Amino acid sequence: MKEYTAIKVTASNYQIAELLELKPHLSFNDENSTRPQTIPGWLVKEDNGLLIYETQGYYEGIPLSQANQGTKIELYKDWRQKNKVGDGLIHAKYFVKAKRNDWKIKVELNESNSLILPFYMEFSQEEKELLEYGNIPQQMEDKWFSYLENNVIHFLRSWTGIEIFKANLESTANDRWAIQTLHLNNDPESLGVSRSNLFKDLVELRIRRMQNVTQ
């Protein structure tokens, strides 16, 4: 997914156009920290007087409750938090779900290149909605790109663009969802990661991480 943070500048010696040129870094005072915490991200545009950043607070595990609407923000020229250029408030923060075209896909699973195994996982409506956000890798160490489209969840290796797992989420009783079969990549070079227990771990990790950052 992508995270966007809209900042309202409350005090600065710079005009908005000048701040767009400077592309200042964001930091906020976390009550659990002894110093301001940087929100990784980059300034992408101005919108009706607001500075719109694509941020990576979710990637750093910063929950919405720590840096959401009304949070005081400081603007610095660099990540070292020196050369302050202004103060502001978070006006809004929102997530955009990962989509298929957010990553370069080289190989997709189909009937000829996949194994289909019996598999069962069940989800609440809330867990299913959290899975819909997917994952867009931000660093080399982040090895998986995932997205959910038409109730089908896809997991691809980020380095190669090869799809390893695919599963359909089916609606069940009482607003719940279930996976009943799992598609695995049958390429011998990919079989080392094509294990159903790994898929289960990846799905559970995505749910836990989203629960943490959206609280």
C-alpha positions in Angstrom: 0.0 0.0 0.0 0.9 3.7 -0.1 0.6 6.1 2.8 0.0 9.8 2.3 0.2 12.6 4.9 -1.2 16.0 4.3 0.6 18.8 6.3 -0.7 22.3 7.1 2.2 24.6 7.6 1.5 26.8 10.7 4.8 28.8 10.9 7.7 29.2 8.5 9.9 31.9 7.0 9.5 30.1 3.6 6.6 30.3 1.2 4.9 27.1 0.1 6.6 27.3 -3.3 10.0 27.6 -1.6 9.2 24.6 0.7 8.3 22.6 -2.4 11.8 23.3 -3.7 13.4 22.4 -0.3 11.4 19.2 0.1 11.8 19.3 3.9 11.8 16.2 6.1 9.1 15.6 8.7 9.5 14.9 12.4 7.1 14.7 15.3 7.5 14.5 19.1 6.6 11.0 20.2 5.8 11.0 23.9 7.6 7.7 24.2 10.8 9.0 22.8 13.4 11.5 24.1 13.8 13.2 20.7 11.7 14.0 17.7 11.1 11.0 15.4 11.5 11.3 11.7 8.7 10.2 9.4 10.4 8.7 6.4 8.9 10.0 3.1 9.1 12.5 0.4 7.2 15.6 -0.6 5.1 15.0 -3.8 2.9 18.0 -4.3 0.9 20.9 -2.9 -2.9 20.7 -2.7 -5.0 23.7 -1.6 -2.2 25.0 0.6 -1.4 21.6 2.1 2.0 19.8 1.6 1.3 16.2 0.5 3.9 13.7 1.4 4.1 10.0 0.5 5.3 8.7 3.9 6.5 5.4 5.2 5.3 5.7 8.8 3.5 2.3 8.4 6.7 0.7 7.2 8.5 2.0 10.4 5.6 0.7 12.5 4.3 4.1 13.5 0.6 3.7 14.3 -2.0 6.3 13.3 -2.6 7.1 16.9 1.0 8.5 17.2 1.0 10.6 14.0 -2.5 11.4 12.8 -4.7 14.4 12.3 -3.7 17.2 14.7 -0.2 15.9 15.4 2.4 18.7 15.6 5.1 18.4 13.0 8.4 20.0 12.6 10.0 20.6 9.1 13.7 20.2 8.6 16.0 20.6 5.6 17.5 17.1 6.2 16.9 13.9 8.1 19.4 14.8 10.8 16.8 17.2 12.1 19.0 20.2 11.8 18.2 23.5 10.1 14.5 23.7 11.0 12.4 25.5 8.3 8.9 25.4 9.8 6.2 24.0 12.0 3.0 22.3 11.0 0.1 20.0 11.8 -0.9 16.8 10.2 -4.2 17.6 8.4 -4.9 14.1 7.3 -3.3 10.7 6.8 -4.7 8.0 4.5 -3.7 4.7 2.9 -4.1 3.7 -0.7 -4.4 0.0 -1.5 -1.7 -1.8 -3.5 -2.7 -2.5 -7.1 -1.4 -4.9 -9.7 0.4 -2.2 -11.7 2.3 -0.9 -8.6 5.0 -3.5 -9.4 6.7 -5.0 -12.4 5.3 -8.5 -12.8 7.3 -11.0 -14.8 5.4 -14.3 -14.2 1.8 -14.8 -13.1 0.3 -18.0 -11.9 -1.9 -20.0 -14.2 -3.0 -23.6 -14.7 0.2 -24.6 -16.5 2.7 -23.2 -14.0 1.0 -23.9 -10.6 0.2 -26.6 -8.2 -3.2 -26.4 -6.6 -3.4 -27.7 -3.0 -6.2 -28.1 -0.4 -5.6 -25.3 2.1 -7.8 -23.6 4.7 -7.7 -20.2 6.4 -10.6 -18.2 7.7 -10.8 -14.4 8.2 -13.2 -11.9 9.7 -14.4 -9.0 7.6 -11.9 -6.7 9.3 -9.0 -9.0 8.6 -10.0 -9.3 5.0 -10.2 -5.5 4.6 -6.7 -5.3 6.2 -5.4 -7.8 3.6 -6.8 -5.6 0.8 -4.1 -3.0 1.5 -1.4 -5.3 0.3 2.3 -4.6 0.4 4.5 -2.5 -1.9 8.2 -3.1 -1.0 10.1 -0.1 0.2 13.6 -1.6 0.7 15.7 -4.4 -0.8 15.1 -6.4 2.4 11.4 -6.4 1.7 11.1 -9.5 -0.4 7.3 -9.6 -1.1 4.9 -7.6 -3.2 1.2 -8.4 -2.5 -2.1 -7.2 -3.6 -5.7 -8.3 -3.5 -7.9 -8.0 -6.7 -11.4 -9.3 -7.2 -11.1 -11.2 -3.9 -7.9 -13.0 -5.1 -4.8 -12.4 -3.0 -1.4 -12.5 -4.8 2.1 -12.8 -3.4 5.1 -12.1 -5.7 8.8 -12.1 -5.0 9.8 -8.5 -5.2 13.3 -9.0 -6.7 12.1 -11.2 -9.6 8.5 -10.2 -10.2 7.5 -13.9 -10.1 4.2 -14.9 -8.5 4.7 -17.6 -5.9 1.2 -17.8 -4.2 -2.3 -17.1 -5.2 -5.6 -17.8 -3.4 -9.2 -16.9 -3.7 -11.1 -15.5 -0.7 -14.7 -16.7 -0.7 -17.5 -15.2 1.4 -18.9 -17.5 4.1 -21.6 -17.2 6.7 -21.6 -14.5 9.4 -19.6 -11.9 7.4 -16.5 -14.2 7.3 -14.1 -15.1 4.5 -12.2 -18.3 3.8 -9.4 -19.6 1.5 -10.0 -23.3 0.6 -7.3 -23.9 -2.1 -3.9 -22.5 -2.7 -2.0 -22.0 -6.0 1.8 -22.5 -5.7 4.4 -21.8 -8.3 5.7 -25.2 -9.6 9.0 -23.9 -11.0 11.7 -26.0 -9.4 13.7 -22.8 -8.8 10.8 -21.4 -6.9 9.8 -24.4 -4.9 12.1 -23.5 -2.1 9.7 -20.8 -1.1 6.5 -22.5 -2.3 5.3 -23.9 1.0 1.8 -23.5 2.3 3.0 -22.7 5.8 5.1 -19.8 4.4 1.9 -18.5 2.7 0.1 -18.7 6.0 2.9 -16.9 7.8 2.9 -14.1 5.2 -0.8 -13.6 5.4 -0.8 -13.5 9.2 2.1 -11.1 9.2 0.3 -8.7 6.9 -2.8 -8.8 9.1 -0.8 -8.2 12.3 1.2 -5.3 10.8 -1.9 -3.6 9.5 -3.6 -4.0 12.9 -0.7 -2.3 14.5 -0.3 0.7 12.2 -4.0 1.4 11.8 -4.8 1.6 15.5 
